[in-house]
Amino acid sequence: MSVQHNYQLTVKWTGNTGTGTSGYRAFERSHTIQADNKPEIAGSSDPAFRGDKSRYNPEELLLASLSSCHMLWYLHLCAEAGVIVTGYEDHATGKMTEMESGSGQFTEVTLNPKVTVSDIAMAGKANELHKKANEMCFIARSVNFPVRHICKVDIGE
């Protein structure tokens, strides 16, 4: 049995400097992302596309979606497998190729999770579960480029 989940949010352009889109340089790429009862996210385009570097851009948000989805599935799978994770941090990277036409697309993303487990005996299973997390991640399953993993497991308290 499949279950359908629906999501909604509002993206609002806030970059009208007075003349709208009268020219390519006449407007800011600033916008807000808002979902019910959640803090607003300040967005823009990448600075390479006249964006504000102090705001999140869509490319960063795509990386964040992949990284957080993977982490949440990974933690779920570890809990089920008896792997006690006490720390998790990922420094995700992505490659996007811009075409001559101005269009572009991501060609790959690499997740670099550093996981801390409570016991050395859990390290092997902790590494192994990243593959299953990638197979389960809703976002990774939805993209048309590879999502790779370079995992490191540490032993902590």
C-alpha positions as CSV (number, residue, x, y, z in Angstrom):
1,M,0.0,0.0,0.0
2,S,1.4,3.4,-0.9
3,V,0.7,6.6,1.0
4,Q,0.8,10.0,-0.6
5,H,2.2,12.9,1.4
6,N,1.7,16.5,0.3
7,Y,3.9,19.5,1.0
8,Q,3.4,23.2,0.6
9,L,5.3,26.4,1.2
10,T,5.4,29.9,-0.1
11,V,8.3,31.5,-2.0
12,K,7.9,35.3,-2.2
13,W,10.2,37.5,-4.3
14,T,11.3,40.5,-2.2
15,G,13.9,41.9,-4.7
16,N,11.9,44.6,-6.5
17,T,14.0,47.7,-6.2
18,G,11.4,49.9,-7.8
19,T,11.4,49.1,-11.5
20,G,10.6,45.3,-11.3
21,T,12.4,43.3,-13.9
22,S,12.9,46.2,-16.3
23,G,16.4,44.9,-16.9
24,Y,18.7,42.0,-15.8
25,R,20.6,44.2,-13.4
26,A,17.5,46.2,-12.2
27,F,16.3,43.7,-9.6
28,E,17.6,41.7,-6.7
29,R,17.3,38.0,-6.5
30,S,16.2,38.1,-2.8
31,H,13.2,36.1,-1.7
32,T,11.8,34.4,1.3
33,I,10.7,30.8,1.8
34,Q,8.0,30.2,4.3
35,A,6.0,27.2,5.6
36,D,3.3,27.4,8.1
37,N,4.5,28.1,11.7
38,K,8.2,27.9,10.8
39,P,10.9,30.5,10.6
40,E,11.4,32.2,7.3
41,I,14.4,31.3,5.2
42,A,16.1,34.1,3.4
43,G,16.9,33.1,-0.1
44,S,18.6,34.5,-3.2
45,S,20.5,33.2,-6.2
46,D,24.1,32.2,-6.1
47,P,26.5,35.2,-6.2
48,A,27.6,34.0,-9.6
49,F,24.1,34.8,-10.8
50,R,23.8,38.3,-9.1
51,G,22.7,36.8,-5.8
52,D,23.2,37.9,-2.2
53,K,25.9,35.7,-0.7
54,S,24.4,36.2,2.8
55,R,21.3,34.3,1.8
56,Y,20.8,30.6,1.0
57,N,20.6,29.8,-2.7
58,P,18.6,26.9,-4.3
59,E,21.8,25.0,-5.0
60,E,22.7,25.1,-1.2
61,L,19.1,24.1,-0.3
62,L,19.3,21.1,-2.6
63,L,22.5,20.0,-0.9
64,A,20.9,20.6,2.5
65,S,17.8,18.5,1.5
66,L,20.0,15.6,0.4
67,S,22.2,15.7,3.4
68,S,19.4,16.0,6.0
69,C,17.3,13.3,4.4
70,H,20.2,11.0,4.3
71,M,21.0,11.8,8.0
72,L,17.5,11.2,9.1
73,W,17.2,7.8,7.4
74,Y,20.7,6.9,8.6
75,L,19.8,7.6,12.3
76,H,16.5,5.7,11.9
77,L,18.3,2.7,10.5
78,C,21.0,2.8,13.2
79,A,18.4,2.9,15.9
80,E,16.7,-0.2,14.4
81,A,20.0,-2.0,14.1
82,G,21.2,-1.2,17.6
83,V,24.0,1.1,16.4
84,I,24.2,3.9,19.0
85,V,25.2,7.1,17.2
86,T,26.3,9.9,19.5
87,G,27.3,12.5,16.9
88,Y,26.8,13.2,13.2
89,E,28.1,15.9,11.0
90,D,28.1,16.1,7.2
91,H,30.1,18.5,4.9
92,A,28.2,17.9,1.7
93,T,29.6,19.0,-1.7
94,G,27.9,19.2,-5.1
95,K,29.0,19.8,-8.7
96,M,26.8,21.7,-11.1
97,T,27.7,22.3,-14.7
98,E,26.4,25.4,-16.3
99,M,25.8,25.1,-20.1
100,E,26.5,27.7,-22.8
101,S,22.8,28.4,-23.0
102,G,22.8,29.5,-19.3
103,S,20.9,26.4,-18.1
104,G,22.7,23.9,-15.9
105,Q,22.3,20.8,-13.8
106,F,23.9,19.0,-10.9
107,T,26.1,16.1,-12.0
108,E,26.9,14.7,-8.6
109,V,26.7,15.3,-4.9
110,T,29.0,13.8,-2.3
111,L,28.0,13.4,1.3
112,N,30.9,13.3,3.8
113,P,29.3,12.2,7.0
114,K,31.4,11.9,10.1
115,V,29.6,9.7,12.5
116,T,30.5,9.0,16.1
117,V,29.3,5.7,17.6
118,S,29.5,4.6,21.2
119,D,31.4,1.3,20.7
120,I,34.0,0.1,18.2
121,A,32.1,-3.1,17.6
122,M,29.4,-0.9,15.9
123,A,31.8,0.7,13.4
124,G,31.3,-1.9,10.6
125,K,27.5,-1.8,10.8
126,A,27.6,2.0,11.1
127,N,29.5,2.3,7.8
128,E,27.3,-0.3,6.1
129,L,24.0,1.5,6.9
130,H,24.9,4.5,4.7
131,K,24.2,2.5,1.6
132,K,20.7,1.5,2.9
133,A,20.1,5.1,3.9
134,N,20.8,6.3,0.4
135,E,18.4,3.7,-1.0
136,M,15.7,4.9,1.4
137,C,16.2,8.7,1.2
138,F,13.2,10.3,-0.5
139,I,15.3,13.1,-1.9
140,A,18.2,11.0,-3.2
141,R,15.7,8.7,-5.0
142,S,14.2,11.8,-6.7
143,V,17.3,13.2,-8.3
144,N,18.8,12.2,-11.6
145,F,22.5,12.3,-10.6
146,P,24.6,10.1,-8.3
147,V,24.7,10.8,-4.6
148,R,28.0,9.4,-3.3
149,H,29.2,8.9,0.3
150,I,32.6,9.2,1.9
151,C,31.9,8.1,5.4
152,K,34.1,8.3,8.5
153,V,33.2,6.6,11.8
154,D,34.8,7.6,15.0
155,I,34.4,6.0,18.4
156,G,33.2,8.3,21.2
157,E,31.3,8.3,24.4
